[in-house]
Amino acid sequence: MTTTVKSAYWKGVREGAPFFFIVSPFALLFGVVATEAGLNILESLAFSVAVIAGAAQFTALQLLQDDAPAIIALVSALAVNLRMAMYSATLTPHLGAAPMWKRVFVAYFLVDQSFALSVGAYEKHRDWSMSQKLAYFFGVVTPICPFWYVFTVVGAMIGEAMPASLGLDFAMPITFIAMVAPMLRSLPHLAACFVAVTASLLLVALPLNLGLLAAGLLGMTARAAVEQWVARVKPGHVPQAKEAEA
Amino acid sequence: MSDHVTLWLVIAGLALGSFGLRFVFLGLVGNRAMPEWLLRHLRYTAVAILPALVAPLVAWPAATGGEPDPARLGATFVTLGVGIATRNVFAGLVTGAATLFILMAWLG
């Protein structure tokens, strides 16, 4: 590595490091909850290695625990993960010209934190070469993704040692609520949340947990409608564009 | 969870699907620009799906046999309120969990 590439890598490591303290407890919690749901350590770890996305992992786990069909668990978790496609699209102008095998690794390690930090850095350092951009991206990933796996295993080990009746049934709902609350920062978001909640309560009797997907779609439609309405009432108001979601 | 075959199917499907979502533009689209409305829809799915997932769990918790439960409702509102006020996931998580334990101990 040349000096500039090396310094871009270490810049990424430094800026990614604080997220260690956010990601690790989440992975720990996932390990604990997965064990409580009946997964063994290997299965919990496989989940984290396969998905590396907390919200989607918790979603799939919750639905499997509710005995929903595999396809419903799968579709719902992927719906939660659709934002990854947006990240992919946003990074494409910056990294789309990299060699294919490097893009494969970028795609695998594309998570909320690596996306948000990299887009921010690329906008700021427009003179960066492709090598520098890639080095920064993998620098950010270094203090985050390996620990996602490690702390999943630690959590699974803790979970196996823990008594069953600690109110842990509610760990997942609280996690979801805590993830959603900071997203509720504008009228369209509130509309999405309110409509989704109302619809899911009304549609709970639908078979195969289909109420969830229907409610999610209704919530998204409400968000889009309110957003258009806000744009008409307050021209020039642009929704915040760069922050990562859960 | 009794059915570990289903579990592994879901893990495998999620592995493929998640990678597919992350790879689709980077790997296949190249440098073409994406329409803004599509990006916006993709960005905000979580804010609709997660509340829809959580609402029935809050209203009818399985642990109480589907009866609404003051401890869990209390924890929900504290998590939500603190999360909105602080914009911090962990502040909401910690105060919500504390509320749940205190209310469960207090209400028996």
Contacts between the chains, C-beta under 8 A, distances in Angstrom:
chain1	res1	chain2	res2	distance
A	22	B	89	7.3
A	22	B	90	7.0
A	25	B	90	7.0
A	37	B	1	5.5
A	38	B	1	3.8
A	38	B	2	7.4
A	39	B	1	6.7
A	39	B	7	6.9
A	43	B	4	7.3
A	43	B	7	6.2
A	43	B	8	7.6
A	43	B	11	7.3
A	46	B	8	7.8
A	46	B	11	5.3
A	47	B	11	5.7
A	47	B	14	7.7
A	50	B	11	5.2
A	50	B	12	7.3
A	50	B	14	5.6
A	50	B	15	3.5
A	50	B	18	7.1
A	51	B	11	7.9
A	51	B	14	5.0
A	51	B	15	6.8
A	51	B	18	5.2
A	52	B	18	7.6
A	53	B	18	6.3
A	55	B	46	5.9
A	55	B	50	6.4
A	56	B	14	6.9
A	56	B	18	6.7
A	57	B	14	8.0
A	59	B	49	7.3
A	59	B	50	7.5
A	59	B	53	6.0
A	60	B	10	5.7
A	60	B	14	6.1
A	62	B	53	6.5
A	62	B	57	7.4
A	63	B	53	8.0
A	64	B	1	5.7
A	64	B	6	7.0
A	64	B	7	6.3
A	64	B	10	6.4
A	65	B	1	6.2
A	70	B	6	4.8
A	70	B	9	5.0
A	70	B	10	5.1
A	70	B	13	7.4
A	73	B	10	5.1
A	74	B	10	5.5
A	74	B	13	4.5
A	74	B	14	6.4
A	74	B	17	6.8
A	76	B	49	6.7
A	76	B	53	7.2
A	77	B	10	7.8
A	77	B	14	5.7
A	77	B	17	7.9
A	78	B	14	7.1
A	78	B	17	4.5
A	78	B	18	7.1
A	78	B	21	6.9
A	79	B	45	5.5
A	79	B	49	5.2
A	80	B	45	6.6
A	80	B	46	5.4
A	80	B	49	5.0
A	80	B	50	6.6
A	81	B	17	7.4
A	81	B	18	5.5
A	81	B	21	5.7
A	82	B	21	6.5
A	82	B	41	7.9
A	82	B	42	4.9
A	82	B	45	4.3
A	82	B	46	8.0
A	83	B	42	5.8
A	83	B	43	5.4
A	83	B	44	7.7
A	83	B	45	6.3
A	83	B	46	6.1
A	84	B	18	6.6
A	84	B	21	4.3
A	84	B	22	4.7
A	85	B	21	4.5
A	85	B	22	7.5
A	85	B	24	5.6
A	85	B	25	6.6
A	85	B	42	5.0
A	86	B	39	5.1
A	86	B	42	3.8
A	86	B	43	4.8
A	87	B	22	7.1
A	88	B	21	7.0
A	88	B	22	5.3
A	88	B	23	6.7
A	88	B	24	5.8
A	88	B	25	4.0
A	88	B	26	4.8
A	89	B	25	4.0
A	89	B	29	7.1
A	89	B	34	4.4
A	89	B	38	8.0
A	89	B	39	6.1
A	89	B	42	7.6
A	90	B	39	7.2
A	91	B	25	7.8
A	91	B	26	6.0
A	92	B	25	4.7
A	92	B	26	5.3
A	92	B	29	6.0
A	92	B	30	7.0
A	92	B	31	6.4
A	92	B	32	8.0
A	92	B	34	7.9
A	93	B	31	5.9
A	93	B	33	7.6
A	95	B	26	6.3
A	96	B	25	7.9
A	96	B	26	6.3
A	96	B	29	7.4
A	96	B	30	5.2
A	96	B	31	4.8
A	97	B	31	7.0
A	100	B	27	7.2
A	103	B	23	7.5
A	103	B	26	5.1
A	103	B	27	5.3
A	104	B	23	7.0
A	104	B	27	7.1
A	106	B	26	6.2
A	107	B	19	6.3
A	107	B	22	4.2
A	107	B	23	3.9
A	107	B	26	5.3
A	107	B	27	6.2
A	108	B	19	6.2
A	108	B	22	6.8
A	110	B	22	4.3
A	110	B	26	7.7
A	167	B	63	7.7
A	167	B	71	7.8
A	167	B	100	5.6
A	167	B	101	6.5
A	167	B	104	5.6
A	169	B	61	6.7
A	169	B	62	6.4
A	169	B	63	4.1
A	170	B	57	7.9
A	170	B	61	6.8
A	170	B	63	7.2
A	170	B	72	5.5
A	170	B	75	6.6
A	170	B	100	5.8
A	171	B	97	7.5
A	172	B	57	7.4
A	173	B	54	5.1
A	173	B	57	4.5
A	173	B	58	5.8
A	173	B	61	7.9
A	173	B	72	7.5
A	173	B	76	7.1
A	174	B	75	6.0
A	174	B	76	7.6
A	174	B	79	5.3
A	174	B	92	8.0
A	174	B	93	6.2
A	174	B	96	4.5
A	174	B	97	5.9
A	174	B	100	6.9
A	175	B	93	6.5
A	176	B	50	5.0
A	176	B	51	7.8
A	176	B	53	6.3
A	176	B	54	4.3
A	177	B	54	5.9
A	177	B	58	7.9
A	177	B	76	6.0
A	177	B	79	4.4
A	177	B	80	5.5
A	177	B	83	6.8
A	177	B	92	6.8
A	177	B	96	6.8
A	178	B	79	5.3
A	178	B	83	5.3
A	178	B	89	5.0
A	178	B	90	7.3
A	178	B	92	3.7
A	178	B	93	4.1
A	178	B	96	6.3
A	179	B	46	7.8
A	179	B	50	6.4
A	179	B	89	5.8
A	180	B	46	7.6
A	180	B	47	6.4
A	180	B	50	4.9
A	180	B	51	5.7
A	180	B	54	7.5
A	180	B	83	7.4
A	181	B	79	6.8
A	181	B	80	5.2
A	181	B	81	7.9
A	181	B	82	7.5
A	181	B	83	2.4
A	181	B	84	4.9
A	181	B	89	7.7
A	181	B	92	5.2
A	182	B	83	5.6
A	182	B	84	7.3
A	182	B	86	7.8
A	182	B	87	4.4
A	182	B	88	6.6
A	182	B	89	6.1
A	182	B	92	7.7
A	183	B	46	7.2
A	183	B	47	4.8
A	184	B	47	7.4
A	184	B	84	5.7
A	185	B	87	7.4
A	188	B	44	7.8
A	189	B	44	7.3
A	189	B	47	5.3
A	192	B	44	6.6
A	192	B	47	5.0
A	192	B	48	4.5
A	192	B	51	7.8
A	193	B	47	6.1
A	193	B	48	7.3
A	193	B	51	4.6
A	195	B	48	7.8
A	196	B	48	4.6
A	196	B	49	7.3
A	196	B	51	4.6
A	196	B	52	4.1
A	196	B	55	7.6
A	197	B	51	4.9
A	197	B	52	6.7
A	197	B	55	4.3
A	199	B	52	6.8
A	200	B	51	7.5
A	200	B	52	3.9
A	200	B	53	7.4
A	200	B	55	4.7
A	200	B	56	6.0
A	201	B	55	5.3
A	201	B	56	6.4
A	201	B	59	6.0
A	204	B	56	5.0
A	204	B	60	7.8
A	211	B	52	7.7
A	211	B	56	8.0
A	212	B	49	7.2
A	212	B	52	5.3
A	212	B	53	5.8
A	215	B	48	7.6
A	215	B	52	3.7
A	215	B	55	8.0
A	216	B	45	7.0
A	216	B	48	4.7
A	216	B	49	4.1
A	216	B	52	5.0
A	217	B	48	7.6
A	218	B	48	7.8
A	219	B	47	7.4
A	219	B	48	3.0
A	219	B	49	7.5
A	219	B	51	7.0
A	219	B	52	6.3
A	220	B	41	6.6
A	220	B	44	6.7
A	220	B	45	6.3
A	220	B	48	4.6
A	222	B	48	7.9
A	223	B	44	5.7
A	223	B	47	7.1
A	223	B	48	6.5
A	224	B	40	7.6
A	224	B	41	7.0
A	227	B	40	7.5
A	239	B	40	7.2
A	245	B	43	6.7
A	245	B	44	7.3
A	245	B	46	5.0
A	245	B	47	6.9
A	246	B	46	5.2
A	246	B	50	7.1
A	246	B	89	7.7
